[in-house]
């Protein structure tokens, strides 16, 4: 599947650390509201791109506004 990701302004899609190089793919979604169920959001926007061994990181802001995760 084609990955149509572009880095956020001032960011790169990869980051080098002491532990290796990691890809960072910003996922554009609708505006997340407190009524959203995070598993539904992940199913819609993230799951189509996941591959075995991937790790998903969710911003603290999104965690705070969605009761399904807080």
N, CA, C and O atoms as a Maestro MAE file, in Angstrom:
{
 s_m_m2io_version
 :::
 2.0.0
}

f_m_ct {
 s_m_title
 :::
 protein
 m_atom[280] {
  # First column is atom index #
  i_m_mmod_type
  r_m_x_coord
  r_m_y_coord
  r_m_z_coord
  i_m_residue_number
  s_m_chain_name
  s_m_pdb_residue_name
  s_m_pdb_atom_name
  i_m_atomic_number
  :::
  1 25 0.844 -1.181 0.000 1 A "UNK " " N  " 7
  2 3 0.000 0.000 0.000 1 A "UNK " " CA " 6
  3 2 0.890 1.245 0.000 1 A "UNK " " C  " 6
  4 15 1.869 1.327 0.742 1 A "UNK " " O  " 8
  5 25 0.532 2.199 -0.841 2 A "UNK " " N  " 7
  6 3 1.280 3.451 -0.890 2 A "UNK " " CA " 6
  7 2 1.084 4.219 0.415 2 A "UNK " " C  " 6
  8 15 -0.023 4.274 0.951 2 A "UNK " " O  " 8
  9 25 2.152 4.803 0.916 3 A "UNK " " N  " 7
  10 3 2.095 5.553 2.163 3 A "UNK " " CA " 6
  11 2 2.213 7.038 1.847 3 A "UNK " " C  " 6
  12 15 3.312 7.544 1.622 3 A "UNK " " O  " 8
  13 25 1.082 7.733 1.830 4 A "UNK " " N  " 7
  14 3 1.073 9.147 1.431 4 A "UNK " " CA " 6
  15 2 1.412 10.094 2.569 4 A "UNK " " C  " 6
  16 15 0.692 11.063 2.806 4 A "UNK " " O  " 8
  17 25 2.490 9.823 3.266 5 A "UNK " " N  " 7
  18 3 2.825 10.627 4.439 5 A "UNK " " CA " 6
  19 2 3.793 11.736 4.084 5 A "UNK " " C  " 6
  20 15 4.739 11.540 3.320 5 A "UNK " " O  " 8
  21 25 3.543 12.887 4.644 6 A "UNK " " N  " 7
  22 3 4.462 14.009 4.529 6 A "UNK " " CA " 6
  23 2 4.789 14.467 5.936 6 A "UNK " " C  " 6
  24 15 3.909 14.495 6.797 6 A "UNK " " O  " 8
  25 25 6.034 14.826 6.183 7 A "UNK " " N  " 7
  26 3 6.381 15.266 7.545 7 A "UNK " " CA " 6
  27 2 5.705 16.584 7.886 7 A "UNK " " C  " 6
  28 15 5.436 17.409 7.014 7 A "UNK " " O  " 8
  29 25 5.440 16.763 9.166 8 A "UNK " " N  " 7
  30 3 4.956 18.051 9.641 8 A "UNK " " CA " 6
  31 2 6.065 19.070 9.443 8 A "UNK " " C  " 6
  32 15 7.238 18.708 9.348 8 A "UNK " " O  " 8
  33 25 5.699 20.335 9.381 9 A "UNK " " N  " 7
  34 3 6.673 21.396 9.151 9 A "UNK " " CA " 6
  35 2 7.796 21.327 10.181 9 A "UNK " " C  " 6
  36 15 7.553 21.259 11.386 9 A "UNK " " O  " 8
  37 25 9.020 21.348 9.686 10 A "UNK " " N  " 7
  38 3 10.187 21.315 10.558 10 A "UNK " " CA " 6
  39 2 10.554 19.934 11.063 10 A "UNK " " C  " 6
  40 15 11.459 19.803 11.886 10 A "UNK " " O  " 8
  41 25 9.866 18.893 10.587 11 A "UNK " " N  " 7
  42 3 10.116 17.519 11.031 11 A "UNK " " CA " 6
  43 2 10.580 16.664 9.862 11 A "UNK " " C  " 6
  44 15 10.441 17.055 8.703 11 A "UNK " " O  " 8
  45 25 11.128 15.505 10.167 12 A "UNK " " N  " 7
  46 3 11.523 14.519 9.158 12 A "UNK " " CA " 6
  47 2 10.707 13.259 9.367 12 A "UNK " " C  " 6
  48 15 10.194 13.020 10.460 12 A "UNK " " O  " 8
  49 25 10.586 12.450 8.319 13 A "UNK " " N  " 7
  50 3 9.867 11.188 8.457 13 A "UNK " " CA " 6
  51 2 10.682 10.124 9.168 13 A "UNK " " C  " 6
  52 15 10.130 9.124 9.627 13 A "UNK " " O  " 8
  53 25 11.976 10.326 9.263 14 A "UNK " " N  " 7
  54 3 12.807 9.381 10.014 14 A "UNK " " CA " 6
  55 2 13.575 10.135 11.088 14 A "UNK " " C  " 6
  56 15 13.877 11.320 10.950 14 A "UNK " " O  " 8
  57 25 13.879 9.423 12.149 15 A "UNK " " N  " 7
  58 3 14.654 9.999 13.248 15 A "UNK " " CA " 6
  59 2 15.732 8.999 13.632 15 A "UNK " " C  " 6
  60 15 15.462 7.807 13.776 15 A "UNK " " O  " 8
  61 25 16.941 9.486 13.797 16 A "UNK " " N  " 7
  62 3 18.066 8.647 14.210 16 A "UNK " " CA " 6
  63 2 18.273 8.788 15.708 16 A "UNK " " C  " 6
  64 15 18.336 9.900 16.233 16 A "UNK " " O  " 8
  65 25 18.377 7.655 16.394 17 A "UNK " " N  " 7
  66 3 18.626 7.645 17.830 17 A "UNK " " CA " 6
  67 2 19.775 6.695 18.124 17 A "UNK " " C  " 6
  68 15 20.288 6.035 17.221 17 A "UNK " " O  " 8
  69 25 20.177 6.626 19.378 18 A "UNK " " N  " 7
  70 3 21.210 5.671 19.776 18 A "UNK " " CA " 6
  71 2 20.736 4.227 19.603 18 A "UNK " " C  " 6
  72 15 21.550 3.304 19.575 18 A "UNK " " O  " 8
  73 25 19.426 4.034 19.486 19 A "UNK " " N  " 7
  74 3 18.852 2.693 19.393 19 A "UNK " " CA " 6
  75 2 18.501 2.295 17.969 19 A "UNK " " C  " 6
  76 15 18.041 1.177 17.736 19 A "UNK " " O  " 8
  77 25 18.713 3.195 17.012 20 A "UNK " " N  " 7
  78 3 18.422 2.891 15.616 20 A "UNK " " CA " 6
  79 2 17.697 4.033 14.935 20 A "UNK " " C  " 6
  80 15 17.498 5.101 15.514 20 A "UNK " " O  " 8
  81 25 17.311 3.791 13.708 21 A "UNK " " N  " 7
  82 3 16.564 4.761 12.917 21 A "UNK " " CA " 6
  83 2 15.102 4.352 12.913 21 A "UNK " " C  " 6
  84 15 14.772 3.186 12.699 21 A "UNK " " O  " 8
  85 25 14.226 5.327 13.151 22 A "UNK " " N  " 7
  86 3 12.801 5.051 13.232 22 A "UNK " " CA " 6
  87 2 12.037 5.933 12.256 22 A "UNK " " C  " 6
  88 15 12.391 7.091 12.035 22 A "UNK " " O  " 8
  89 25 10.983 5.366 11.678 23 A "UNK " " N  " 7
  90 3 10.100 6.123 10.792 23 A "UNK " " CA " 6
  91 2 8.975 6.725 11.623 23 A "UNK " " C  " 6
  92 15 8.416 6.075 12.506 23 A "UNK " " O  " 8
  93 25 8.658 7.970 11.325 24 A "UNK " " N  " 7
  94 3 7.561 8.666 12.022 24 A "UNK " " CA " 6
  95 2 6.567 9.104 10.957 24 A "UNK " " C  " 6
  96 15 6.865 9.976 10.141 24 A "UNK " " O  " 8
  97 25 5.400 8.505 10.967 25 A "UNK " " N  " 7
  98 3 4.401 8.818 9.957 25 A "UNK " " CA " 6
  99 2 3.222 9.552 10.577 25 A "UNK " " C  " 6
  100 15 2.409 8.937 11.267 25 A "UNK " " O  " 8
  101 25 3.117 10.851 10.345 26 A "UNK " " N  " 7
  102 3 1.969 11.589 10.870 26 A "UNK " " CA " 6
  103 2 0.718 11.175 10.107 26 A "UNK " " C  " 6
  104 15 0.701 11.169 8.876 26 A "UNK " " O  " 8
  105 25 -0.320 10.831 10.847 27 A "UNK " " N  " 7
  106 3 -1.584 10.399 10.251 27 A "UNK " " CA " 6
  107 2 -2.593 11.537 10.379 27 A "UNK " " C  " 6
  108 15 -2.904 11.978 11.486 27 A "UNK " " O  " 8
  109 25 -3.096 12.005 9.257 28 A "UNK " " N  " 7
  110 3 -4.101 13.068 9.273 28 A "UNK " " CA " 6
  111 2 -5.472 12.433 9.504 28 A "UNK " " C  " 6
  112 15 -5.851 11.484 8.816 28 A "UNK " " O  " 8
  113 25 -6.207 12.961 10.474 29 A "UNK " " N  " 7
  114 3 -7.534 12.458 10.821 29 A "UNK " " CA " 6
  115 2 -8.532 13.615 10.808 29 A "UNK " " C  " 6
  116 15 -8.173 14.764 10.553 29 A "UNK " " O  " 8
  117 25 -9.770 13.288 11.083 30 A "UNK " " N  " 7
  118 3 -10.745 14.347 11.338 30 A "UNK " " CA " 6
  119 2 -10.408 14.955 12.706 30 A "UNK " " C  " 6
  120 15 -9.525 14.450 13.399 30 A "UNK " " O  " 8
  121 25 -11.082 16.007 13.094 31 A "UNK " " N  " 7
  122 3 -10.848 16.596 14.412 31 A "UNK " " CA " 6
  123 2 -11.384 15.616 15.452 31 A "UNK " " C  " 6
  124 15 -12.575 15.303 15.462 31 A "UNK " " O  " 8
  125 25 -10.505 15.137 16.323 32 A "UNK " " N  " 7
  126 3 -10.885 14.156 17.338 32 A "UNK " " CA " 6
  127 2 -11.636 14.869 18.462 32 A "UNK " " C  " 6
  128 15 -11.172 15.871 19.007 32 A "UNK " " O  " 8
  129 25 -12.801 14.328 18.788 33 A "UNK " " N  " 7
  130 3 -13.661 14.907 19.825 33 A "UNK " " CA " 6
  131 2 -13.833 13.893 20.952 33 A "UNK " " C  " 6
  132 15 -13.517 12.714 20.787 33 A "UNK " " O  " 8
  133 25 -14.334 14.355 22.094 34 A "UNK " " N  " 7
  134 3 -14.490 13.461 23.236 34 A "UNK " " CA " 6
  135 2 -15.465 12.329 22.952 34 A "UNK " " C  " 6
  136 15 -15.416 11.302 23.629 34 A "UNK " " O  " 8
  137 25 -16.345 12.484 21.977 35 A "UNK " " N  " 7
  138 3 -17.299 11.432 21.626 35 A "UNK " " CA " 6
  139 2 -16.664 10.310 20.799 35 A "UNK " " C  " 6
  140 15 -17.242 9.230 20.672 35 A "UNK " " O  " 8
  141 25 -15.495 10.560 20.244 36 A "UNK " " N  " 7
  142 3 -14.839 9.555 19.403 36 A "UNK " " CA " 6
  143 2 -14.363 8.375 20.233 36 A "UNK " " C  " 6
  144 15 -13.915 8.532 21.369 36 A "UNK " " O  " 8
  145 25 -14.467 7.204 19.650 37 A "UNK " " N  " 7
  146 3 -13.940 5.985 20.258 37 A "UNK " " CA " 6
  147 2 -12.603 5.722 19.576 37 A "UNK " " C  " 6
  148 15 -12.545 5.543 18.359 37 A "UNK " " O  " 8
  149 25 -11.534 5.698 20.358 38 A "UNK " " N  " 7
  150 3 -10.198 5.632 19.779 38 A "UNK " " CA " 6
  151 2 -9.991 4.386 18.921 38 A "UNK " " C  " 6
  152 15 -9.304 4.457 17.902 38 A "UNK " " O  " 8
  153 25 -10.565 3.255 19.304 39 A "UNK " " N  " 7
  154 3 -10.383 2.058 18.469 39 A "UNK " " CA " 6
  155 2 -11.000 2.267 17.086 39 A "UNK " " C  " 6
  156 15 -10.475 1.758 16.096 39 A "UNK " " O  " 8
  157 25 -12.107 3.007 17.006 40 A "UNK " " N  " 7
  158 3 -12.703 3.302 15.702 40 A "UNK " " CA " 6
  159 2 -11.797 4.211 14.879 40 A "UNK " " C  " 6
  160 15 -11.639 4.015 13.674 40 A "UNK " " O  " 8
  161 25 -11.207 5.202 15.536 41 A "UNK " " N  " 7
  162 3 -10.287 6.117 14.855 41 A "UNK " " CA " 6
  163 2 -9.074 5.340 14.328 41 A "UNK " " C  " 6
  164 15 -8.660 5.525 13.184 41 A "UNK " " O  " 8
  165 25 -8.514 4.475 15.169 42 A "UNK " " N  " 7
  166 3 -7.361 3.673 14.749 42 A "UNK " " CA " 6
  167 2 -7.724 2.753 13.595 42 A "UNK " " C  " 6
  168 15 -6.963 2.631 12.635 42 A "UNK " " O  " 8
  169 25 -8.884 2.104 13.681 43 A "UNK " " N  " 7
  170 3 -9.321 1.215 12.603 43 A "UNK " " CA " 6
  171 2 -9.437 1.959 11.283 43 A "UNK " " C  " 6
  172 15 -9.056 1.438 10.235 43 A "UNK " " O  " 8
  173 25 -9.964 3.175 11.332 44 A "UNK " " N  " 7
  174 3 -10.192 3.946 10.113 44 A "UNK " " CA " 6
  175 2 -8.913 4.515 9.516 44 A "UNK " " C  " 6
  176 15 -8.702 4.437 8.306 44 A "UNK " " O  " 8
  177 25 -8.050 5.094 10.367 45 A "UNK " " N  " 7
  178 3 -6.914 5.853 9.852 45 A "UNK " " CA " 6
  179 2 -5.562 5.150 9.935 45 A "UNK " " C  " 6
  180 15 -4.689 5.410 9.107 45 A "UNK " " O  " 8
  181 25 -5.371 4.277 10.901 46 A "UNK " " N  " 7
  182 3 -4.046 3.704 11.142 46 A "UNK " " CA " 6
  183 2 -3.921 2.271 10.632 46 A "UNK " " C  " 6
  184 15 -2.945 1.925 9.965 46 A "UNK " " O  " 8
  185 25 -4.899 1.453 10.945 47 A "UNK " " N  " 7
  186 3 -4.804 0.020 10.622 47 A "UNK " " CA " 6
  187 2 -4.509 -0.289 9.157 47 A "UNK " " C  " 6
  188 15 -3.796 -1.254 8.881 47 A "UNK " " O  " 8
  189 25 -5.031 0.496 8.201 48 A "UNK " " N  " 7
  190 3 -4.707 0.183 6.806 48 A "UNK " " CA " 6
  191 2 -3.201 0.240 6.485 48 A "UNK " " C  " 6
  192 15 -2.763 -0.337 5.490 48 A "UNK " " O  " 8
  193 25 -2.417 0.925 7.312 49 A "UNK " " N  " 7
  194 3 -0.982 1.079 7.061 49 A "UNK " " CA " 6
  195 2 -0.101 0.201 7.945 49 A "UNK " " C  " 6
  196 15 1.102 0.102 7.706 49 A "UNK " " O  " 8
  197 25 -0.672 -0.428 8.948 50 A "UNK " " N  " 7
  198 3 0.133 -1.200 9.899 50 A "UNK " " CA " 6
  199 2 0.734 -2.444 9.267 50 A "UNK " " C  " 6
  200 15 0.110 -3.124 8.453 50 A "UNK " " O  " 8
  201 25 1.947 -2.710 9.664 51 A "UNK " " N  " 7
  202 3 2.627 -3.944 9.277 51 A "UNK " " CA " 6
  203 2 3.098 -4.628 10.548 51 A "UNK " " C  " 6
  204 15 3.242 -3.987 11.589 51 A "UNK " " O  " 8
  205 25 3.337 -5.919 10.464 52 A "UNK " " N  " 7
  206 3 3.781 -6.678 11.630 52 A "UNK " " CA " 6
  207 2 5.030 -6.021 12.235 52 A "UNK " " C  " 6
  208 15 5.981 -5.689 11.527 52 A "UNK " " O  " 8
  209 25 5.000 -5.844 13.555 53 A "UNK " " N  " 7
  210 3 6.130 -5.251 14.263 53 A "UNK " " CA " 6
  211 2 6.047 -3.745 14.435 53 A "UNK " " C  " 6
  212 15 6.877 -3.162 15.133 53 A "UNK " " O  " 8
  213 25 5.054 -3.093 13.808 54 A "UNK " " N  " 7
  214 3 4.905 -1.641 13.950 54 A "UNK " " CA " 6
  215 2 4.468 -1.279 15.365 54 A "UNK " " C  " 6
  216 15 3.816 -2.065 16.053 54 A "UNK " " O  " 8
  217 25 4.835 -0.089 15.777 55 A "UNK " " N  " 7
  218 3 4.404 0.487 17.052 55 A "UNK " " CA " 6
  219 2 3.663 1.774 16.747 55 A "UNK " " C  " 6
  220 15 4.115 2.578 15.932 55 A "UNK " " O  " 8
  221 25 2.521 1.972 17.403 56 A "UNK " " N  " 7
  222 3 1.732 3.185 17.210 56 A "UNK " " CA " 6
  223 2 1.870 4.055 18.454 56 A "UNK " " C  " 6
  224 15 1.689 3.585 19.577 56 A "UNK " " O  " 8
  225 25 2.188 5.313 18.242 57 A "UNK " " N  " 7
  226 3 2.298 6.286 19.326 57 A "UNK " " CA " 6
  227 2 1.168 7.300 19.132 57 A "UNK " " C  " 6
  228 15 0.976 7.833 18.039 57 A "UNK " " O  " 8
  229 25 0.428 7.554 20.210 58 A "UNK " " N  " 7
  230 3 -0.678 8.505 20.155 58 A "UNK " " CA " 6
  231 2 -0.323 9.691 21.040 58 A "UNK " " C  " 6
  232 15 0.169 9.516 22.155 58 A "UNK " " O  " 8
  233 25 -0.572 10.894 20.543 59 A "UNK " " N  " 7
  234 3 -0.200 12.089 21.302 59 A "UNK " " CA " 6
  235 2 -0.967 12.177 22.616 59 A "UNK " " C  " 6
  236 15 -2.099 11.708 22.731 59 A "UNK " " O  " 8
  237 25 -0.323 12.788 23.596 60 A "UNK " " N  " 7
  238 3 -0.929 12.973 24.914 60 A "UNK " " CA " 6
  239 2 -2.222 13.786 24.815 60 A "UNK " " C  " 6
  240 15 -3.166 13.544 25.567 60 A "UNK " " O  " 8
  241 25 -2.265 14.733 23.905 61 A "UNK " " N  " 7
  242 3 -3.458 15.567 23.736 61 A "UNK " " CA " 6
  243 2 -4.661 14.713 23.352 61 A "UNK " " C  " 6
  244 15 -5.751 14.895 23.894 61 A "UNK " " O  " 8
  245 25 -4.469 13.786 22.424 62 A "UNK " " N  " 7
  246 3 -5.568 12.919 21.999 62 A "UNK " " CA " 6
  247 2 -6.002 11.994 23.141 62 A "UNK " " C  " 6
  248 15 -7.195 11.761 23.336 62 A "UNK " " O  " 8
  249 25 -5.044 11.477 23.883 63 A "UNK " " N  " 7
  250 3 -5.360 10.619 25.022 63 A "UNK " " CA " 6
  251 2 -6.222 11.382 26.020 63 A "UNK " " C  " 6
  252 15 -7.185 10.834 26.556 63 A "UNK " " O  " 8
  253 25 -5.884 12.630 26.270 64 A "UNK " " N  " 7
  254 3 -6.590 13.429 27.272 64 A "UNK " " CA " 6
  255 2 -8.029 13.740 26.885 64 A "UNK " " C  " 6
  256 15 -8.889 13.860 27.757 64 A "UNK " " O  " 8
  257 25 -8.306 13.874 25.582 65 A "UNK " " N  " 7
  258 3 -9.664 14.273 25.193 65 A "UNK " " CA " 6
  259 2 -10.585 13.109 24.863 65 A "UNK " " C  " 6
  260 15 -11.781 13.314 24.656 65 A "UNK " " O  " 8
  261 25 -10.055 11.895 24.810 66 A "UNK " " N  " 7
  262 3 -10.924 10.760 24.482 66 A "UNK " " CA " 6
  263 2 -11.108 9.871 25.709 66 A "UNK " " C  " 6
  264 15 -10.170 9.205 26.147 66 A "UNK " " O  " 8
  265 25 -12.312 9.864 26.256 67 A "UNK " " N  " 7
  266 3 -12.578 9.060 27.456 67 A "UNK " " CA " 6
  267 2 -12.282 7.573 27.283 67 A "UNK " " C  " 6
  268 15 -12.032 6.870 28.262 67 A "UNK " " O  " 8
  269 25 -12.311 7.095 26.042 68 A "UNK " " N  " 7
  270 3 -12.052 5.663 25.818 68 A "UNK " " CA " 6
  271 2 -10.604 5.300 26.135 68 A "UNK " " C  " 6
  272 15 -10.279 4.116 26.231 68 A "UNK " " O  " 8
  273 25 -9.717 6.305 26.302 69 A "UNK " " N  " 7
  274 3 -8.312 6.025 26.595 69 A "UNK " " CA " 6
  275 2 -7.849 6.613 27.916 69 A "UNK " " C  " 6
  276 15 -6.842 6.164 28.461 69 A "UNK " " O  " 8
  277 25 -8.552 7.603 28.446 70 A "UNK " " N  " 7
  278 3 -8.068 8.266 29.647 70 A "UNK " " CA " 6
  279 2 -8.526 7.562 30.909 70 A "UNK " " C  " 6
  280 15 -8.199 7.999 32.013 70 A "UNK " " O  " 8
  :::
 }
 m_bond[279] {
  # First column is bond index #
  i_m_from
  i_m_to
  i_m_order
  :::
  1 1 2 1
  2 2 3 1
  3 3 4 2
  4 3 5 1
  5 5 6 1
  6 6 7 1
  7 7 8 2
  8 7 9 1
  9 9 10 1
  10 10 11 1
  11 11 12 2
  12 11 13 1
  13 13 14 1
  14 14 15 1
  15 15 16 2
  16 15 17 1
  17 17 18 1
  18 18 19 1
  19 19 20 2
  20 19 21 1
  21 21 22 1
  22 22 23 1
  23 23 24 2
  24 23 25 1
  25 25 26 1
  26 26 27 1
  27 27 28 2
  28 27 29 1
  29 29 30 1
  30 30 31 1
  31 31 32 2
  32 31 33 1
  33 33 34 1
  34 34 35 1
  35 35 36 2
  36 35 37 1
  37 37 38 1
  38 38 39 1
  39 39 40 2
  40 39 41 1
  41 41 42 1
  42 42 43 1
  43 43 44 2
  44 43 45 1
  45 45 46 1
  46 46 47 1
  47 47 48 2
  48 47 49 1
  49 49 50 1
  50 50 51 1
  51 51 52 2
  52 51 53 1
  53 53 54 1
  54 54 55 1
  55 55 56 2
  56 55 57 1
  57 57 58 1
  58 58 59 1
  59 59 60 2
  60 59 61 1
  61 61 62 1
  62 62 63 1
  63 63 64 2
  64 63 65 1
  65 65 66 1
  66 66 67 1
  67 67 68 2
  68 67 69 1
  69 69 70 1
  70 70 71 1
  71 71 72 2
  72 71 73 1
  73 73 74 1
  74 74 75 1
  75 75 76 2
  76 75 77 1
  77 77 78 1
  78 78 79 1
  79 79 80 2
  80 79 81 1
  81 81 82 1
  82 82 83 1
  83 83 84 2
  84 83 85 1
  85 85 86 1
  86 86 87 1
  87 87 88 2
  88 87 89 1
  89 89 90 1
  90 90 91 1
  91 91 92 2
  92 91 93 1
  93 93 94 1
  94 94 95 1
  95 95 96 2
  96 95 97 1
  97 97 98 1
  98 98 99 1
  99 99 100 2
  100 99 101 1
  101 101 102 1
  102 102 103 1
  103 103 104 2
  104 103 105 1
  105 105 106 1
  106 106 107 1
  107 107 108 2
  108 107 109 1
  109 109 110 1
  110 110 111 1
  111 111 112 2
  112 111 113 1
  113 113 114 1
  114 114 115 1
  115 115 116 2
  116 115 117 1
  117 117 118 1
  118 118 119 1
  119 119 120 2
  120 119 121 1
  121 121 122 1
  122 122 123 1
  123 123 124 2
  124 123 125 1
  125 125 126 1
  126 126 127 1
  127 127 128 2
  128 127 129 1
  129 129 130 1
  130 130 131 1
  131 131 132 2
  132 131 133 1
  133 133 134 1
  134 134 135 1
  135 135 136 2
  136 135 137 1
  137 137 138 1
  138 138 139 1
  139 139 140 2
  140 139 141 1
  141 141 142 1
  142 142 143 1
  143 143 144 2
  144 143 145 1
  145 145 146 1
  146 146 147 1
  147 147 148 2
  148 147 149 1
  149 149 150 1
  150 150 151 1
  151 151 152 2
  152 151 153 1
  153 153 154 1
  154 154 155 1
  155 155 156 2
  156 155 157 1
  157 157 158 1
  158 158 159 1
  159 159 160 2
  160 159 161 1
  161 161 162 1
  162 162 163 1
  163 163 164 2
  164 163 165 1
  165 165 166 1
  166 166 167 1
  167 167 168 2
  168 167 169 1
  169 169 170 1
  170 170 171 1
  171 171 172 2
  172 171 173 1
  173 173 174 1
  174 174 175 1
  175 175 176 2
  176 175 177 1
  177 177 178 1
  178 178 179 1
  179 179 180 2
  180 179 181 1
  181 181 182 1
  182 182 183 1
  183 183 184 2
  184 183 185 1
  185 185 186 1
  186 186 187 1
  187 187 188 2
  188 187 189 1
  189 189 190 1
  190 190 191 1
  191 191 192 2
  192 191 193 1
  193 193 194 1
  194 194 195 1
  195 195 196 2
  196 195 197 1
  197 197 198 1
  198 198 199 1
  199 199 200 2
  200 199 201 1
  201 201 202 1
  202 202 203 1
  203 203 204 2
  204 203 205 1
  205 205 206 1
  206 206 207 1
  207 207 208 2
  208 207 209 1
  209 209 210 1
  210 210 211 1
  211 211 212 2
  212 211 213 1
  213 213 214 1
  214 214 215 1
  215 215 216 2
  216 215 217 1
  217 217 218 1
  218 218 219 1
  219 219 220 2
  220 219 221 1
  221 221 222 1
  222 222 223 1
  223 223 224 2
  224 223 225 1
  225 225 226 1
  226 226 227 1
  227 227 228 2
  228 227 229 1
  229 229 230 1
  230 230 231 1
  231 231 232 2
  232 231 233 1
  233 233 234 1
  234 234 235 1
  235 235 236 2
  236 235 237 1
  237 237 238 1
  238 238 239 1
  239 239 240 2
  240 239 241 1
  241 241 242 1
  242 242 243 1
  243 243 244 2
  244 243 245 1
  245 245 246 1
  246 246 247 1
  247 247 248 2
  248 247 249 1
  249 249 250 1
  250 250 251 1
  251 251 252 2
  252 251 253 1
  253 253 254 1
  254 254 255 1
  255 255 256 2
  256 255 257 1
  257 257 258 1
  258 258 259 1
  259 259 260 2
  260 259 261 1
  261 261 262 1
  262 262 263 1
  263 263 264 2
  264 263 265 1
  265 265 266 1
  266 266 267 1
  267 267 268 2
  268 267 269 1
  269 269 270 1
  270 270 271 1
  271 271 272 2
  272 271 273 1
  273 273 274 1
  274 274 275 1
  275 275 276 2
  276 275 277 1
  277 277 278 1
  278 278 279 1
  279 279 280 2
  :::
 }
}
